[in-house]
Amino acid sequence: MARPLAFVLDVRESPEDQGLDPSPYDESEVHDSFHQLIQEQSQWVVAAGAEEGLELQEMGPGTVPPEVSGGSPLGGPELGAATLRILACMPSRTIGRSRGAIISQYYNRTARLRRRSGRPLLRDAARSARRDLELDAAAAQEEEKRGLLVKELQALPGAQRDHTLRGMPLSLAEKRCLREESRSPRATRRDQQGRGGVSRGSRLRYGCVLALHNLGLRLLSSLHALTPWRYALKRIGGQFGSSVLSYFVFLKALLAFNALLLLPLLAFAVAVQAAFPPPPRRPPPAFTGLELLTGGGSFSHTVMYYGYYSNATLNQPCEPAQDGGQCAPGAGGLPYSMPLAYLFTLGVAFFITCITLVYSMSRSFGESYRVGSTLGAHAVAVFCSWDYKVTQKWASRLQHDNIRTQLKELLAEWQVRRDPRSVCAALRRAALLGLGWLLCLGTVLGCAVAVYAFSESMIQSPGVAARAEGSLEARLEEARLLALPLVVGLLHLGSAYLYRGLAALEQHESPVLEAYVAVCRNLLLKMVTLGVLCYHWLGRRLGTLRGQCWENFVGQELYRFVVMDFLFVLLDTLLGELVWRLVAEKKLKKRRKPEFDIAGNVLELIYGQTLTWLGVLFSPLLPAVQTVKLLLLFYVKKASLMANCQAPRRPWLASHMSTVFVTLLCFPSFLGAAVFLCFVIWQVKPSDTCGPFRGLDTMYEAGKAWVRQLEKGGHGVSWLPWVHRYLVEKPVLAFLLSALLLAVIYLNTQVVKGQRQVICLLKEQISNEGEDKIFLINKLHSVYERKERSR
């Protein structure tokens, strides 16, 4: 069945068979050209069959030549002109053939015929001479067609000629020869003159350009090598797999988000206020070192917190009003108002972060959930993963580990148990899962109640501001404020170990499912805890701190939570990895090391980033603290991973984990923080004694006051009040933007759905064409067999 098809393919190789992409260029002319080619080949086959018949008559009825006894030289029956004509009319032989590909096929056949001319023919010298004449005529015809190809190439521009030659299925030597022949005589003489007599200035200029080009390439390669933690990430991915690598990649992305949030605040709020410091009301207390944990003390009188920022116009300084009202700017121009700078800078920074998050999520989604199948991933990993530019021994060893781990992860998907369970086993497993989730929900509820009760007990005690600042009682009171972050950290740590035990009891078949379940449980606990804390800060603490700078207190609380979260991550690393490894090696005499908890560590990162977004309004330098924390976490976790952890016993491909992490960072974390800050800006009354919004009903009133000043200032900026009145204050724009966003999401979803349907249809069409070919070949075989029997 396959031999006649192989014979046809040997007679006429198509660009599809040589790995070229089809092109629907000049369809009718392409069909006629290829059909004519098939007719010429069929005539050659018919003439060869007639000569075979004459030879058989001369040899006699008792002798059979080898070609006839075996059919064709390739072992199959000879196909006639009708068969070749039918095959030429098949869709796979007529669609997508470009003119350049057909002409290059003519050129390939010329080379094949020349190679075949040296083969030993039959014993008849007369037939051999006829064949030689036919080959000479065919060679002359091919030379003529090659000349036509050269003329066509000469008529094309230089860039298009190179592009056409690059797409032809020819060897490099043949393409180079065609390029030389297709060049115009004027260009050839110009090149010869350029090679013969080049001036020193031209050589110097050429040398300078080449040196600058090489310098640019080296600078680009050096910049690529200076990518943060490039070698460390490769080493982690090669030794522990993509699942553990996803944690460190996510940590690196969080560093970028904090940098985007911190840079505008530093440029337009922190640096400007530091350049124009407000007059101190009282001398600041001395630095004692306790501020690094509590965030209070001398830090309260710096640009670290909201209360330090003034409500004055910094380029037109004036004394604040005695009643705490807003400073009135002088006449002339648009002054640099610190309230507006503080509010707008924070809004722009959050908007940039939102756009970056959405872009990162969409890009990660496109990379993880690509349209199409991944059945060829194993072949690509085996045959196309090695980088032949690697020359150093350590780099080749690292790449070897990467490929080995990648193959383990790809093969692990096939090794997941898919054995059907009995009814009793399924019920037992469902009961175990239900019990685990009930215990998880009970833990979440208990932690929320415990945090609420402890925060209420903290409210009953007197505040820090009621004592003399800098005294021993005030320091003890600040240290006592660490109790709430300590209790929350202990509850999170204990719940994380409980969830690990539940995962060990449940014994999920897939490690991916186990990671997702752990992420959901930890996320639920941390989000509920943060909700209770937000109610504690804005609902309960706000009422007890009337007349004081409550924004500073909330900023210090969030600073303490960030620092305490870092300390508990270090404690978890010490107890959960180092101590467990030492106990397993020294006491239990086992070489088994603990595995890296991906879900718990990732949720710790999301929790810390959420705290940073919640506190950036009250502490503009909190992203800087988070950046330092993430840098220390990377090196601590990397060292602990290399020394105390082992690769996952069940390797799994974390192709979607990065998308899940960014999605969780965007929707529960960033969206919740944005809602919290919007509520504070639009609804909560600021303090009357500190901050850039003192004396206003809400922080949003600063924008309205600025708009009123613009209306009184003149007609040069009269469009800004109109924009504020009709686009900012009216909710119509928000509804329109939301509708536009939903429409874009819907259209993208439909496009992806349509692409999937088109891919399924194309696969089905390819399968049907293959079945059509098999059917036609079988029919042709049956016809030829009947003819042979009738003879």
C-alpha positions in Angstrom: 0.0 0.0 0.0 2.8 2.4 0.9 5.2 1.5 -1.9 3.3 3.2 -4.8 2.9 6.3 -2.6 6.6 6.3 -2.0 7.3 5.9 -5.7 5.1 8.9 -6.5 6.8 10.9 -3.8 10.2 10.0 -5.2 9.1 11.0 -8.7 7.7 14.3 -7.5 8.8 15.7 -4.2 6.6 18.6 -3.0 7.6 21.5 -0.8 5.3 20.2 1.8 7.3 17.0 1.9 10.5 19.0 2.3 9.2 20.9 5.4 8.1 24.1 3.6 5.0 26.0 4.5 2.4 26.1 1.7 1.5 29.5 0.2 -1.8 30.1 -1.6 -0.1 32.2 -4.4 -1.5 32.2 -8.0 -3.6 29.1 -7.4 -4.8 28.5 -11.0 -1.3 28.9 -12.6 0.2 26.7 -9.9 -2.4 23.9 -10.5 -1.7 24.0 -14.3 2.1 24.0 -13.8 2.0 21.0 -11.5 -0.5 19.2 -13.6 1.7 19.7 -16.6 4.6 18.3 -14.6 2.7 15.2 -13.8 1.7 14.7 -17.4 5.3 14.9 -18.5 6.3 12.4 -15.9 3.4 10.1 -16.9 4.6 10.2 -20.6 8.1 9.3 -19.4 6.7 6.3 -17.5 4.5 5.2 -20.4 7.5 5.3 -22.8 9.5 3.4 -20.3 6.7 0.8 -20.1 6.7 0.4 -23.9 10.4 -0.2 -24.0 10.0 -2.8 -21.2 7.5 -4.6 -23.4 9.9 -4.6 -26.4 12.7 -5.9 -24.2 10.5 -8.7 -22.9 9.6 -9.8 -26.4 13.3 -9.9 -27.4 14.3 -11.8 -24.3 11.6 -14.4 -24.8 8.8 -15.9 -22.8 11.1 -17.8 -20.4 13.1 -14.9 -19.0 11.9 -12.2 -16.7 14.0 -9.1 -16.0 14.5 -8.1 -12.4 12.5 -4.8 -12.7 9.4 -6.7 -13.9 9.7 -9.5 -11.4 9.9 -7.0 -8.6 7.6 -4.5 -10.1 9.1 -1.1 -10.0 12.7 -0.5 -8.9 11.3 0.5 -5.5 9.4 -2.8 -5.1 5.9 -1.6 -6.1 3.8 -1.8 -9.3 4.3 0.8 -12.0 1.7 3.6 -12.0 0.2 4.7 -15.2 -0.7 8.1 -16.6 -4.3 8.0 -15.4 -3.1 7.2 -11.9 -0.6 10.0 -11.8 -3.2 12.3 -13.2 -5.7 11.4 -10.4 -3.0 11.9 -7.8 -2.1 15.2 -9.3 -5.7 16.4 -8.9 -5.8 15.5 -5.2 -6.1 18.6 -2.9 -2.9 17.9 -1.1 -1.0 18.1 -4.5 -2.7 21.3 -5.8 -3.2 23.6 -2.9 -0.5 26.0 -1.6 2.2 25.6 -4.3 4.1 28.8 -5.1 5.7 29.4 -8.5 9.2 29.7 -7.0 8.8 26.3 -5.3 7.7 24.6 -8.6 10.7 26.1 -10.5 13.0 25.0 -7.7 11.5 21.6 -7.9 12.4 21.5 -11.7 15.9 22.4 -10.7 16.0 19.6 -8.1 14.8 17.1 -10.7 17.6 18.1 -13.0 20.1 17.3 -10.4 18.4 13.9 -9.6 18.3 13.0 -13.3 22.0 13.7 -13.6 22.8 11.5 -10.6 20.6 8.7 -12.1 22.4 8.9 -15.4 25.4 7.1 -13.8 23.3 4.1 -12.8 23.7 0.8 -14.7 20.8 0.3 -17.1 19.6 -2.8 -18.9 21.8 -4.9 -21.1 20.4 -3.6 -24.3 22.8 -1.0 -25.7 20.1 0.5 -28.1 17.7 1.1 -25.2 20.6 2.6 -23.2 21.4 5.0 -26.0 17.7 6.0 -26.2 17.7 6.7 -22.5 20.8 8.8 -22.7 19.2 10.9 -25.5 16.1 11.3 -23.4 18.2 12.3 -20.4 20.1 14.8 -22.5 16.9 16.3 -23.8 15.5 16.5 -20.3 18.7 18.1 -19.0 18.5 20.7 -21.8 14.9 21.4 -21.0 15.8 21.8 -17.3 18.7 24.1 -18.2 16.2 26.2 -20.1 13.8 26.3 -17.2 16.7 27.2 -14.9 17.5 30.1 -17.2 13.9 31.3 -16.9 14.3 31.1 -13.1 17.4 33.2 -13.2 15.6 35.8 -15.4 12.7 35.9 -13.0 15.1 36.4 -10.1 16.9 39.2 -11.9 13.6 41.0 -12.4 13.1 41.1 -8.6 14.5 43.7 -6.2 17.5 42.6 -4.1 15.7 42.1 -0.9 12.8 40.2 -2.5 15.3 38.1 -4.5 17.1 37.1 -1.3 13.8 36.3 0.4 12.7 34.1 -2.5 16.0 32.2 -2.6 15.9 31.7 1.1 12.4 30.1 0.8 13.4 27.7 -1.9 14.1 24.0 -1.0 17.7 24.0 -2.3 21.1 23.5 -0.7 23.2 26.5 0.3 25.6 25.9 -2.6 22.8 25.9 -5.2 21.3 29.0 -3.7 24.6 30.8 -3.7 25.1 29.8 -7.4 21.7 31.1 -8.3 22.3 34.3 -6.5 25.5 34.9 -8.4 23.9 34.1 -11.7 20.9 36.4 -11.0 22.9 39.4 -10.1 23.1 42.1 -12.8 26.4 42.7 -14.6 26.6 46.3 -13.3 26.4 45.1 -9.7 29.0 42.4 -10.4 31.4 44.9 -11.8 30.8 47.2 -8.9 31.6 44.4 -6.4 34.8 43.5 -8.4 35.9 47.1 -8.4 35.1 47.4 -4.7 37.2 44.3 -3.9 40.0 45.4 -6.2 40.5 49.0 -5.1 39.2 50.1 -1.7 40.5 53.3 -0.3 42.0 53.6 3.1 39.1 55.9 4.2 36.6 53.2 3.2 38.5 50.5 5.0 38.8 52.7 8.1 35.1 53.5 8.0 34.2 49.9 7.5 36.5 48.9 10.4 34.9 51.5 12.7 31.4 50.4 11.9 32.3 46.7 12.4 34.0 47.5 15.8 31.0 49.5 16.9 28.7 46.6 15.9 30.8 44.1 17.8 30.8 46.4 20.8 27.1 46.7 20.7 26.6 42.9 20.6 29.0 42.5 23.5 27.1 45.1 25.5 23.8 43.4 24.8 25.2 40.1 25.9 26.6 41.6 29.0 23.3 43.2 29.8 21.6 39.9 29.3 24.1 38.3 31.7 23.4 41.1 34.3 19.8 40.0 34.6 19.1 39.6 38.4 19.7 36.1 39.6 20.0 34.6 36.1 22.4 31.8 37.0 20.7 31.2 40.4 17.3 30.7 38.8 18.7 28.4 36.1 20.4 26.3 38.9 17.2 26.1 40.9 15.1 25.1 37.8 17.6 22.4 36.8 17.9 20.9 40.3 14.4 21.2 41.7 12.1 21.7 38.7 9.7 24.3 37.5 7.4 24.0 40.5 10.0 25.3 42.9 11.3 27.7 40.3 7.9 29.3 40.1 8.2 30.6 43.7 11.5 32.4 43.0 10.2 33.8 39.7 7.1 35.1 41.5 9.3 36.7 44.1 11.3 38.4 41.4 8.1 39.8 39.9 7.0 41.2 43.3 10.3 43.1 43.4 9.4 44.7 40.1 5.9 45.6 41.3 7.3 47.3 44.5 9.8 49.2 42.4 7.0 50.5 40.2 5.1 51.6 43.3 8.0 53.1 45.1 9.6 55.2 42.3 6.7 57.7 41.7 6.3 58.1 45.5 10.0 58.8 45.9 10.1 61.3 43.1 7.0 63.3 43.7 6.2 63.0 47.4 9.0 61.7 49.6 11.9 63.6 47.9 10.0 66.8 47.6 8.9 66.8 51.3 12.4 65.9 52.4 13.7 68.9 50.4 11.1 71.2 52.1 10.8 69.8 55.7 8.1 71.2 57.9 9.0 73.0 61.1 9.1 70.5 64.0 6.5 70.9 66.7 8.6 69.1 69.3 12.1 67.7 69.4 12.1 64.1 68.1 13.1 61.3 70.5 16.5 59.6 70.2 16.9 56.4 68.2 16.9 53.3 70.4 16.8 50.4 68.0 13.3 49.3 69.0 12.0 51.3 66.1 13.2 48.6 63.7 10.5 46.3 65.2 7.8 48.7 66.2 8.1 51.4 63.6 7.4 54.1 66.2 9.7 56.3 68.2 12.0 58.5 66.0 10.5 57.0 62.8 7.2 58.9 63.5 9.0 62.2 62.8 10.3 61.3 59.4 9.0 60.9 55.9 8.3 57.3 56.8 4.7 58.1 57.8 1.7 60.1 56.7 1.8 62.6 59.6 5.1 64.1 58.7 3.8 65.5 55.3 2.5 69.1 55.4 -0.5 70.7 53.8 1.5 73.7 52.5 2.4 74.7 49.0 6.1 73.9 49.0 7.3 76.5 46.5 5.3 79.2 48.4 5.8 78.3 52.0 3.4 79.7 54.6 2.5 79.0 58.2 -0.3 76.6 58.8 -3.5 77.9 60.4 -3.8 77.8 64.1 -7.0 75.8 64.0 -5.4 73.1 61.9 -7.0 74.3 58.6 -5.4 74.1 55.2 -2.6 76.5 54.3 -3.8 79.1 51.8 -1.5 79.5 48.7 -0.3 82.8 47.5 -1.4 84.3 44.2 0.2 83.6 40.9 0.7 80.4 39.0 0.0 76.8 39.9 1.9 76.0 43.1 3.2 72.6 44.0 0.6 71.5 46.4 1.6 68.6 48.7 -1.9 67.3 49.2 -2.5 67.0 45.5 1.0 65.6 44.9 0.4 63.0 47.7 -3.0 62.0 46.4 -2.3 62.0 42.7 1.1 60.3 43.0 -0.5 57.5 44.9 -3.3 57.2 42.4 -0.9 57.1 39.4 1.3 54.6 41.1 -1.7 52.3 41.8 -2.9 52.8 38.2 0.6 51.8 36.8 0.6 48.8 39.1 -2.9 47.7 38.0 -1.9 48.0 34.3 1.2 46.0 34.9 -0.6 43.3 36.8 -3.3 42.9 34.1 -0.6 42.8 31.4 1.4 40.2 33.4 -1.7 38.1 34.0 -2.8 38.2 30.3 0.8 37.4 29.1 1.1 34.6 31.6 -2.3 33.2 30.6 -1.2 33.3 26.9 2.0 31.4 27.6 0.4 28.8 29.9 -2.9 28.1 28.1 -1.7 28.2 24.5 -4.2 27.2 21.8 -3.3 23.9 20.4 -2.0 20.6 21.6 1.2 19.9 23.4 1.8 16.4 22.1 5.1 17.3 20.6 6.6 18.7 23.8 8.5 15.5 24.5 10.1 15.4 21.1 11.0 19.1 21.4 12.5 18.5 24.8 14.6 15.6 23.5 15.8 16.9 20.2 15.7 20.7 20.4 16.5 21.6 24.0 20.3 21.6 23.8 22.1 24.8 23.3 25.2 24.2 21.1 26.7 27.5 22.0 27.4 26.3 25.5 31.2 25.6 25.9 31.9 25.8 29.6 31.7 22.7 31.7 29.5 24.1 34.5 27.1 25.6 31.9 26.8 22.3 30.1 26.2 20.5 33.4 23.5 23.0 34.3 21.8 22.6 31.0 21.9 18.9 31.3 20.2 19.1 34.7 17.5 21.4 33.2 16.7 19.0 30.3 16.7 16.0 32.7 14.3 17.7 35.1 12.1 18.9 32.2 11.8 15.3 30.9 10.9 14.1 34.4 8.1 16.6 34.6 6.8 15.8 31.2 6.8 12.1 31.9 5.3 12.5 35.3 2.0 13.5 33.7 1.7 10.0 32.2 2.4 8.3 35.5 -0.5 9.7 37.5 -2.7 6.9 38.7 -5.9 6.6 36.8 -7.1 3.3 38.2 -10.9 3.2 38.6 -11.9 3.2 42.3 -14.5 1.1 43.9 -17.6 2.7 45.4 -16.4 2.1 48.9 -13.0 3.7 48.2 -14.6 6.7 46.5 -17.0 7.2 49.4 -14.1 6.9 51.9 -12.1 9.4 50.0 -15.0 11.8 49.7 -15.6 11.6 53.5 -11.9 12.2 54.1 -11.9 15.3 51.9 -15.1 16.6 53.4 -13.7 16.2 56.9 -10.5 17.9 55.9 -12.4 20.9 54.5 -14.6 21.1 57.5 -11.5 21.2 59.8 -10.0 23.8 57.5 -13.1 26.0 57.7 -13.3 25.6 61.4 -9.7 26.7 61.7 -10.4 29.8 59.6 -13.4 30.7 61.8 -11.5 30.1 65.0 -8.5 32.2 63.8 -10.9 35.0 62.9 -12.6 35.0 66.2 -9.3 34.8 68.1 -7.9 37.8 66.1 -11.1 39.8 66.8 -11.1 39.0 70.5 -7.5 39.9 70.9 -7.8 43.1 69.0 -10.7 44.1 71.2 -8.7 43.4 74.3 -5.9 45.6 72.9 -8.3 48.5 72.5 -9.3 48.5 76.1 -5.7 49.4 77.2 -4.5 53.0 77.0 -2.8 54.2 73.8 0.8 55.2 73.2 -0.1 58.8 72.7 -1.4 59.1 76.2 2.1 58.8 77.6 5.1 61.0 77.3 7.0 60.4 74.1 10.4 58.9 74.6 9.8 57.8 78.1 10.2 54.2 79.4 6.4 53.7 79.7 6.0 54.8 76.0 8.6 52.3 74.9 7.0 49.5 76.8 3.7 50.5 75.3 5.1 50.3 71.8 6.7 46.9 72.6 3.2 45.8 73.8 1.8 46.7 70.4 3.8 43.9 68.9 1.4 41.4 70.6 -1.3 41.6 67.9 1.1 40.9 64.9 2.7 38.2 67.1 -0.6 36.4 67.7 -1.6 36.7 64.0 1.8 35.3 62.9 1.5 32.3 65.4 -2.0 31.5 64.1 -0.9 31.6 60.5 2.2 29.4 61.2 0.2 26.8 63.2 -2.5 26.7 60.5 0.1 26.2 57.8 1.5 23.1 59.6 -2.1 21.8 60.1 -2.8 22.1 56.4 0.4 20.2 55.6 -0.7 17.4 57.8 -4.2 17.4 56.2 -2.6 17.2 52.7 -0.4 14.2 53.9 -3.6 12.4 55.1 -5.6 13.1 52.0 -2.9 11.8 49.7 -4.0 13.5 46.5 -3.2 11.6 43.3 -1.9 14.7 41.5 0.7 17.0 43.1 -0.8 19.9 41.1 -4.2 19.3 42.8 -2.4 19.1 46.2 -0.7 22.5 45.6 -4.0 24.1 44.5 -5.8 22.9 47.5 -3.1 24.2 49.8 -3.2 27.6 48.1 -6.9 27.9 48.5 -6.8 27.0 52.2 -4.0 29.4 53.0 -5.5 32.1 50.9 -8.9 31.8 52.7 -7.2 32.0 56.1 -5.1 35.1 55.3 -7.9 37.0 53.5 -10.3 36.5 56.4 -7.7 37.6 58.9 -6.9 40.7 56.9 -10.6 41.5 56.7 -10.9 41.3 60.5 -7.8 43.6 60.8 -9.2 46.2 58.4 -12.4 46.3 60.4 -10.2 46.7 63.6 -8.3 49.6 62.1 -11.1 51.6 60.5 -14.0 50.6 62.6 -12.7 50.3 66.2 -9.4 52.0 66.4 -10.6 55.0 64.5 -13.1 55.8 67.2 -10.6 55.6 70.0 -8.0 57.7 68.3 -10.1 60.8 67.7 -8.1 63.9 68.1 -4.9 62.0 67.4 -3.0 61.1 64.2 -4.7 57.8 63.6 -3.0 57.5 60.1 0.4 57.2 61.8 -0.9 54.5 64.1 -2.3 52.4 61.1 0.9 52.9 59.2 2.9 51.7 62.2 0.6 48.7 62.7 1.1 47.7 59.0 4.9 48.2 59.4 4.8 45.9 62.4 2.9 43.3 60.5 5.3 43.3 57.6 8.3 43.0 59.9 6.7 40.2 62.0 5.7 38.3 58.8 9.4 38.4 57.8 10.4 37.0 61.2 7.9 34.2 61.0 9.0 33.3 57.5 12.5 32.9 58.9 11.2 30.9 61.8 9.3 28.6 59.4 12.5 28.2 57.4 14.4 27.3 60.5 11.9 24.9 62.0 10.4 23.4 58.9 13.5 22.9 56.9 16.8 23.1 58.9 15.6 21.4 62.1 13.7 18.7 60.2 16.7 17.9 58.1 18.9 17.6 61.2 16.4 15.4 63.0 16.0 13.2 60.0 19.8 12.8 59.6 20.9 12.6 63.2 18.1 10.9 65.0 16.1 9.0 62.4 19.1 8.1 60.4 17.3 8.8 57.1 18.7 10.6 54.1 15.3 12.0 53.3 15.1 15.8 53.3 11.9 17.9 53.5 10.4 19.2 50.3 9.9 22.9 49.6 6.4 24.0 50.5 5.4 25.9 47.4 1.9 26.8 48.3 2.7 28.1 51.8 5.7 30.2 50.8 3.8 31.7 47.8 0.9 32.7 50.0 3.3 34.3 52.5 4.6 36.5 49.6 1.0 37.4 48.6 0.1 38.2 52.2 3.2 40.5 52.7 2.5 42.3 49.4 -1.1 42.8 50.4 0.0 44.4 53.7 2.3 46.7 51.6 -0.5 47.8 49.4 -2.8 48.4 52.4 -0.2 50.6 54.1 1.2 52.6 51.3 -1.3 55.5 52.0 -0.2 55.7 55.6 3.5 54.9 55.1 4.8 55.9 51.7 8.2 54.2 52.3 6.6 50.8 53.2 7.3 49.5 49.6 11.0 50.1 50.3 10.7 48.0 53.5 9.0 45.3 51.4 11.7 45.4 48.8 14.5 44.9 51.4 12.4 42.0 52.9 12.1 40.3 49.5 15.8 40.6 48.7 16.6 39.0 52.1 14.0 36.3 51.5 15.4 35.4 48.2 18.9 34.7 49.5 17.6 33.0 52.7 15.2 30.7 50.8 17.8 29.9 48.2 20.4 28.9 50.8 17.9 26.8 52.7 16.6 25.2 49.5 20.1 24.1 48.5 21.1 22.9 51.9 18.0 21.5 53.5 15.5 20.5 50.8 15.2 17.9 48.1 13.6 17.8 44.8 9.9 16.8 44.7 9.5 13.0 44.9 6.7 13.3 42.4 7.9 15.8 39.8 5.2 17.8 38.2 5.0 20.4 35.4 4.1 23.8 36.9 3.1 25.3 33.5 0.0 27.1 35.0 1.3 27.9 38.5 2.7 31.3 37.5 -0.6 32.3 36.0 -2.4 31.2 39.2 0.0 33.2 41.4 -0.4 36.4 39.4 -4.2 36.0 39.3 -4.3 35.6 43.0 -2.1 38.6 43.4 -4.4 40.7 41.2 -7.9 39.8 42.3 -8.0 39.0 46.0 -4.9 40.9 47.0 -4.6 44.1 44.8 -8.4 44.5 44.3 -9.0 44.2 48.1 -6.3 46.7 48.9 -7.6 49.1 46.2 -11.2 48.9 47.7 -9.8 49.5 51.2 -7.8 52.6 50.1 -10.7 54.0 48.0 -13.0 53.7 51.1 -10.4 55.6 53.2 -10.0 58.4 50.5 -13.7 58.9 49.8 -15.4 58.2 53.2 -13.1 58.5 56.2 -12.4 61.9 57.7 -8.7 62.6 58.0 -7.0 63.7 61.2 -7.1 67.4 62.1 -3.6 67.5 63.6 -1.4 65.9 61.1 -1.0 65.0 57.4 -1.5 66.8 54.1 -5.3 66.5 54.4 -5.9 68.1 57.8 -9.0 70.2 58.1 -10.8 68.4 55.2 -13.9 66.2 55.5 -12.3 63.6 53.2 -9.0 63.2 51.4 -11.0 63.5 48.1 -11.9 67.1 49.1 -8.3 68.1 48.2 -9.1 67.5 44.6 -12.3 69.5 44.7 -10.5 72.4 46.4 -7.8 72.4 43.6 -10.6 72.4 41.0 -12.2 75.5 42.6 -8.8 77.2 42.6 -8.4 76.5 38.9 -11.8 78.0 38.2 -10.9 81.2 40.0 -7.4 81.3 38.4 -8.4 82.1 34.8 -9.6 80.6 31.5 -6.3 79.0 30.5 -7.1 75.8 32.2 -10.9 76.0 32.2 -11.1 72.5 30.6 -9.6 70.8 33.8 -12.6 71.7 36.0 -14.9 70.5 33.2 -13.0 67.2 33.1 -13.2 66.8 36.8 -16.9 67.7 37.0 -18.2 65.5 34.1 -15.6 62.7 33.9 -14.3 62.2 37.5 -17.3 63.0 39.7 -19.9 61.3 37.4 -20.1 57.5 37.5 -20.9 57.3 33.8 -17.2 57.1 32.8 -16.6 54.3 35.3 -19.5 52.3 33.9 -18.3 52.9 30.4 -14.8 51.8 31.2 -16.1 48.7 33.0 -18.3 47.9 30.0 -15.4 48.4 27.6 -13.2 46.1 29.7 -15.9 43.4 29.8 -16.4 43.7 26.1 -12.6 43.3 25.4 -12.5 40.3 27.7 -15.5 38.7 26.0 -14.1 39.4 22.5 -10.7 37.8 23.5 -12.5 34.8 24.9 -14.5 34.4 21.7 -11.3 34.8 19.6 -9.6 32.0 21.6 -12.7 29.8 21.3 -12.8 30.4 17.5 -9.1 29.6 17.2 -9.7 26.3 19.0 -12.6 25.4 16.7 -10.5 26.3 13.6 -7.6 24.1 14.8 -10.0 21.2 15.4 -11.4 21.6 11.9 -8.0 21.7 10.4 -6.9 18.6 12.2 -10.0 16.8 11.0 -9.4 18.0 7.5 -5.8 16.6 7.6 -7.1 13.3 8.9 -9.7 13.1 6.2 -7.2 13.9 3.4 -5.0 11.1 4.7 -7.9 8.7 4.6 -8.7 9.8 1.1 -5.2 9.1 0.0 -5.3 5.6 1.5 -8.6 4.9 -0.1 -7.4 6.0 -3.6 -4.2 4.0 -3.3 -6.1 0.9 -2.3 -8.4 1.3 -5.3 -5.5 1.8 -7.6 -3.9 -1.3 -6.3 -7.0 -3.3 -6.9 -7.2 -2.1 -10.5 -3.6 -2.9 -11.2 -4.0 -6.4 -9.6 -7.0 -7.1 -11.8 -5.1 -6.0 -14.9 -2.1 -8.3 -14.0 -4.4 -11.2 -13.5 -6.2 -10.6 -16.8 -2.8 -10.6 -18.6 
